[in-house]
Amino acid sequence: ADPSRLITFLDNHDLPRFASRCDEAQAESALRLLMGLRGQPSLTWGSEVLQDGAEEPENRHRFSGSTDHPANEWIGTLLQLRTQSPALQYGLTRILHLDAQSMVFLRIHGEHAALVGLSTQEELHYELPDWLHDERIASIAGTPKTQEQVLVFPVGTSMVLFEPSAAIGVRANDLRQEAQQAPTREVVVRSP
């Protein structure tokens, strides 16, 4: 199965609305993370205006049809970034940094690359891999800052998309070959 075709979501009509469990800044961070993950992001009607509803039947409220909400604009921008980025649409995923409070992962496809950073408690200072030192940033979602070869991710989720380049293409090819040669592990789970 192609993991880039799996449906990913924060909520659906059978679950509490994600906007009922967080504030607007957390909702924006969660949606940036969703757009950066592999798979096909799915938004439930009303998510574009952060419609809430923690329990049945509130989580299934009719959508008023009004998109007059500030979230509608930044969600549209995130969707447009994803649509324009082959790396975000169907790129390989590699976790580059992971600890209890933060994570950075790479999405890479052909000559396209994106870094997604998530920090839950404080700024994350992430040193770029050597092969990204000379690459130019094409667009940003969130508010990361650059300090020489370091990306500073604020609390929340940010995405950094790089301009396509041959060097990124070489790295993508290397990662694809590594993935094909990686041993398959079988995990067996038994009930007690």
matplotlib code that plots the C-alpha trace (Angstrom):
import matplotlib.pyplot as plt

x = [0.0, 1.2, 1.3, 1.0, -2.6, -3.7, -6.3, -5.0, -7.3, -7.7, -11.4, -14.4, -18.1, -17.6, -15.1, -15.0, -14.1, -10.4, -11.2, -13.2, -10.0, -7.6, -7.2, -6.8, -2.9, -2.9, -5.5, -3.3, -0.3, -2.2, -3.3, 0.2, 1.4, -1.5, -0.5, 3.2, 2.5, 2.3, -1.1, -4.1, -5.3, -9.0, -10.9, -14.4, -17.0, -16.7, -13.0, -12.2, -14.0, -12.8, -16.3, -16.3, -18.4, -17.0, -19.8, -22.7, -24.7, -22.6, -19.8, -22.2, -23.7, -24.8, -22.2, -23.7, -21.9, -20.2, -16.4, -16.0, -13.4, -9.6, -8.8, -10.3, -7.5, -4.5, -6.1, -6.4, -2.7, -1.7, -3.7, -2.2, 1.4, 0.6, -0.9, 2.2, 4.8, 5.5, 7.5, 4.5, 2.1, 4.1, 7.6, 9.5, 9.4, 12.6, 12.6, 15.7, 15.2, 12.9, 12.7, 9.9, 9.2, 10.1, 10.4, 11.8, 11.0, 12.0, 9.6, 11.5, 10.5, 12.6, 14.2, 11.7, 12.2, 10.4, 11.2, 8.4, 9.3, 7.1, 8.0, 5.6, 7.4, 10.2, 12.0, 13.8, 17.2, 17.8, 21.0, 20.4, 22.0, 25.1, 23.4, 20.8, 23.3, 23.4, 19.7, 17.4, 14.1, 11.1, 8.3, 7.5, 4.3, 4.5, 7.2, 10.6, 13.7, 17.0, 20.3, 23.1, 22.8, 20.2, 16.4, 14.7, 11.3, 8.9, 6.4, 3.9, 4.4, 6.3, 7.0, 10.0, 9.9, 13.1, 13.5, 13.9, 17.5, 19.7, 21.4, 18.1, 17.3, 20.5, 19.7, 16.1, 17.5, 19.9, 17.1, 14.9, 17.6, 18.2, 14.5, 14.4, 17.4, 16.2, 15.3, 11.7, 10.8, 7.9, 6.1, 3.9, 1.4, -0.2, -3.1, -2.6]
y = [0.0, 3.5, 5.5, 8.8, 7.8, 7.1, 9.5, 11.6, 13.7, 15.5, 14.8, 13.5, 13.2, 10.4, 12.2, 15.5, 18.5, 19.3, 23.0, 22.0, 20.6, 23.5, 27.2, 28.9, 28.9, 25.1, 24.5, 26.3, 24.3, 21.0, 21.9, 22.7, 19.4, 17.6, 19.3, 18.2, 14.6, 12.0, 10.9, 12.8, 15.3, 15.4, 18.3, 17.8, 20.4, 23.5, 23.0, 26.0, 28.2, 26.2, 24.9, 23.2, 20.4, 18.1, 15.6, 14.1, 15.8, 19.1, 17.5, 16.9, 20.4, 21.7, 23.9, 27.4, 27.9, 31.1, 31.1, 34.5, 33.5, 34.3, 30.6, 30.2, 32.3, 30.5, 27.1, 28.0, 29.1, 25.7, 23.8, 25.8, 25.1, 21.4, 21.4, 23.1, 20.9, 17.4, 16.8, 17.4, 15.5, 12.3, 12.7, 10.2, 11.0, 10.9, 11.9, 14.0, 15.0, 13.6, 14.1, 14.4, 18.1, 18.5, 16.8, 17.8, 15.6, 15.9, 15.3, 14.9, 14.0, 14.5, 17.9, 19.2, 19.2, 20.5, 20.4, 20.3, 21.3, 20.9, 22.2, 21.9, 23.8, 26.1, 27.2, 24.5, 25.3, 22.8, 22.7, 22.0, 18.9, 19.7, 18.9, 21.7, 24.4, 26.0, 25.5, 28.5, 28.7, 29.1, 29.5, 29.2, 28.4, 29.4, 31.7, 29.9, 32.0, 31.3, 31.9, 30.9, 27.1, 26.9, 26.9, 28.3, 26.7, 28.5, 26.7, 25.1, 23.7, 25.3, 24.3, 25.3, 24.5, 24.8, 25.8, 22.7, 21.8, 19.1, 18.6, 17.9, 15.4, 13.5, 13.3, 12.1, 9.4, 8.3, 8.1, 6.2, 3.6, 3.3, 2.8, 0.0, -1.7, -1.4, -4.8, -5.4, -6.0, -8.1, -7.3, -9.9, -8.7, -11.4, -10.9, -12.1]
z = [0.0, -0.8, 2.5, 0.6, -0.2, 3.4, 4.8, 7.7, 9.9, 13.2, 13.6, 11.7, 12.2, 14.8, 17.0, 19.0, 16.8, 17.2, 17.7, 20.9, 22.5, 21.8, 21.4, 18.0, 18.1, 18.9, 16.1, 13.6, 14.8, 14.5, 11.0, 9.9, 11.2, 9.4, 6.1, 6.7, 7.4, 4.6, 3.5, 2.2, 4.7, 5.3, 6.9, 8.3, 7.2, 9.4, 10.2, 8.0, 10.6, 13.6, 14.4, 17.7, 19.2, 21.9, 22.2, 20.1, 18.6, 18.7, 16.7, 13.8, 13.7, 10.4, 8.7, 8.3, 5.0, 6.2, 5.8, 7.4, 9.9, 10.1, 10.1, 6.7, 5.2, 6.8, 6.2, 2.5, 2.5, 4.0, 1.5, -1.4, 0.0, 0.1, -3.4, -4.8, -3.1, -4.4, -1.2, 1.0, -1.4, -1.8, -0.5, 1.7, 5.4, 7.5, 11.2, 11.7, 15.4, 18.1, 21.8, 24.4, 23.5, 19.8, 16.5, 13.0, 10.0, 6.3, 3.4, 0.2, -3.4, -6.6, -6.3, -3.7, 0.1, 3.2, 6.8, 9.4, 13.0, 16.1, 19.5, 22.5, 25.2, 24.0, 20.9, 19.1, 17.6, 14.8, 12.9, 9.2, 7.7, 5.6, 2.3, 3.0, 3.9, 0.5, -0.3, -0.6, 1.3, -1.0, 1.5, 5.1, 7.1, 10.7, 12.2, 12.1, 12.0, 10.4, 12.1, 9.7, 9.4, 12.2, 12.0, 15.1, 15.4, 17.9, 20.0, 17.7, 14.2, 11.3, 7.8, 5.6, 1.9, -0.1, -3.7, -6.0, -6.7, -8.2, -4.8, -3.2, -6.1, -5.4, -1.7, -2.5, -4.7, -2.0, 0.6, -1.8, -2.4, 1.4, 1.9, -0.7, 0.9, 4.5, 6.1, 6.7, 10.4, 11.4, 14.6, 16.2, 18.9, 21.0, 23.4, 27.0]

ax = plt.figure().add_subplot(projection="3d")
ax.plot(x, y, z, "-o")
ax.set_aspect("equal")
plt.show()
